[in-house]
Amino acid sequence: MSELLSGGDLRAREHHRIEDDARAAGPLHPATRPDGVRLQVVTVGLELTRKLLADRRLSKDSDALQKEFKRQLAENGSAQTELAGLFGPSMLNSDNPKHARLRGLAVKAFSGQAVQRLAPRVEEITNELIDRLPAGEEIDLVAALAVPMPLHIIGEVLGVPEADRGRVRTLIETMMSMDPEVSQPASNALGGYFHALLTGDSLDQSSLFGALVAADDDGDHLTHDELIAMAFLLVVAGHETTAGLIANVVHDALDNGLWEKAAADPDLVPVLVEETLRHNSPVRNATHRITTEPMEIDGVEVPEGTVLLINLGAAGRCPVAHEDAAQYRVDRATTGHATFGHGSHYCLGAGLARLETETVLRELTARFPRATYSGDEQPEVTNNDIMASVKTLPVVLRR
């Protein structure tokens, strides 16, 4: 089941088959990253997935993960001595109480009230980008809309200057490529950019980055490494996953004959978003965890020190949790998924991701109710250890 991690180019829905077959075959599947690091991919039902995502025996501690990755790299004779900035000591890669401390510094910027205050700006940026889209000719909606919209929003929230966002996006794409020869230099360059931004005089003090630099909790400031790690997490997660969700839900609406229905009934838009989150998650696997003691997962013994990726697609299409789970349907409750995680690490930006995606889909269907997909029947999808979204989305927008 190495295809669960890196099986070459994948086409839309092909990874569904791979993940669903793996879930039926058993809970654990050995896989190897392109850098040679060995791990286990977990494919279980929705209920057990939620339990595992909240299980304290599955640590997200940055030091423990980096130690195991570097041990394996040295054992394999790899010349690689560094890991991507996404493995730094952010709230994503930490356990409580450190996780609670770091999350507490950022949570206000993503609260329900904060997201609602962003709604007019989200709509404004969405409409500005849609205004530039030509009608009646083929365009790639990923490059034209799905990527730039959330990048602009998270850039404004965090304080990344508009002039820098294109370069930041390019570095992120390269870093996420799973090619060690180029991903590590890109990560280093992005880390250098964040260092210059966070320590420079031009930082917008009213932004979240400005607030994090000034954060003082009873004299406890974020360390430089914590700041850089937080920057990696918030910028990458703040737009990469949302861009993937936008691309997937537009593809799913067109592919399932639901585009004109959404144009006629805007109340269908949030239902489409939730069904895509369940059925066609843009996040293929939850980020890396490591076992802190021997444990059992669905009857299989797992040694201490095992690196795990918990597959979210197999959980979303769990046949126990959903009738006809392998099919994309909007005539049922669609909240049964773990795409945004579960427990203390539940995605901080879930509300913003939903707002951005619903805004894009609502505006596109309203303006172009006769849009059509013009690419291959099964478009190519990203194929790394975390993401699973369509790479390009050729469409023709018709009014």
Residue, then its C-alpha position, 0 to 999 in steps of 0.5 A: m500500500s505504498e500508494l497511500l503515500s507516494g505512488g506517482d501521479l494520481r488522478a481524481r478519485e483514484h486515491h479514493r479507491i486506494e484509501d478505501d481498499a486500504r481501510a478494508a484490508g486493515p488498519l496499518h500500512p507501511a509506507t516510505r517518504p521520498d526522503g527515506v523516512r519510514l512510517q505507518v499510514v492508518t486507515v480506519g473508520l470515522e469513530l476510531t479516527r476521531k479517537l486516535l486524533a485525540d489520543r495523547r499517546l500519539s504525540k505531535d511534539s516537534d523534538a520527538l518527531q525531528k529526532e526520529f526523522k533524523r535518526q532514520l535519515a542518518e541510518n539511511g546514509s542520507a546527506q540531509t540534516e535539516l527538516a522543513g520548517l513545517f516540522g518546527p515547534s509550532m502549535l501543530n507540532s506540540d503537545n499540551p501544555k505547550h500546545a495550549r500556550l501557543r494556540g492561545l496566542a493565535v486563537k482570537a484572530f480566528s474566532g467566530q466573531a473575527v471570521q465574521r468581521l472578515a466576511p465583507r473583505v472575503e467577499e470583496i477580494t473574491n469579487e475583485l478576482i472574479d471580475r478579472l476572469p474572462a467568460g466563454e474561454e478556458i481558464d485554470l480556476v486553481a491559478a486564477l482564483a482558488v490559490p490567490m483568494p485565500l492567499h490574499i486573505i491570510g496575507e492580510v490577517l497575518g501581515v505578509p505584504e501583498a508584493d511578497r505573496g507570489r514569491v511566498r506561494t512559489l516557495i510553499e509549492t516547492m517545499m510541499s513537492m516531496d522532492p528533497e533536492v528542492s523542497q529543503p532549499a525552498s524551506n530554508a528560503l521561506g524561513g529566511y523570509f519569515h525571519a526578515l519579516l518578523t524582525g524587520d521594521s516594516l512589520d505591520q504591528s496591527s497584524l497577527f504577526g505583529a501581535l505574536v512578536a509583541a506577545d507577552d504572557d506574564g513575561d513569557h515571549l515566543t522564542h525566535d524558533e517558535l515565531i518562525a514555526m508559527a509563521f510556517l504553520l499559519v501561512v501554509a495552512g492558512h491558504e494551501t488547504t483552503a485553496g485545495l478545498i475550493a478547487n475540489v468543491v468546484h470540481d465536485a459540483l461540476d462533476n456531479g451535475l450540481w452547479e446549476k442547482a447551486a446557482a438556483d439555490p444558494d442554500l445548497v452551497p454550504v452542503l456542497v462544501e461539507e460533502t466535499l470535505r467528507h467525500n473528497s478531502p483536500v487534506r489526505n492525511a493528518t500531519h505526523r504523529i509519533t507513539t510515546e508507548p506501545m499501543e494497539i490500533d484496531g487489533v494491531e500492535v504498534p511499537e513505541g516510536t512509530v511515526l503515523l499518518i492518519n488518513l482522513g479520506a478513508a475515515g470520511r468515506c467510512p461505510v459504517a458512518h455513512e450509507d452509500a459512503a463512496q458516493y457524493r451525495v447532498d441529500r444527507a447530513t454531511t457533517g460526519h468527517a474529521t477533515f478539520g481534525h478532532g480534539s485539541h488540534y482541531c483546525l484553528g482556521a476551519g471557520l475561515a476556510r468554510l467562509e472563503t470556500e462558500t463565498v467563492l462557490r456562491e459568487l461563481t455559481a451566481r455569475f456563471p450558472r452555465a459553467t462547464y469543466s473542460g479538462d480530462e475526465q479524471p484530472e491529476v491531483t496532488n500526491n504528497d503525504i498531506m494534500a490531495s486536491v486537483k492540481t489544475l481546474p480547466v473551466v469555461l465560465r458561461r453566464 
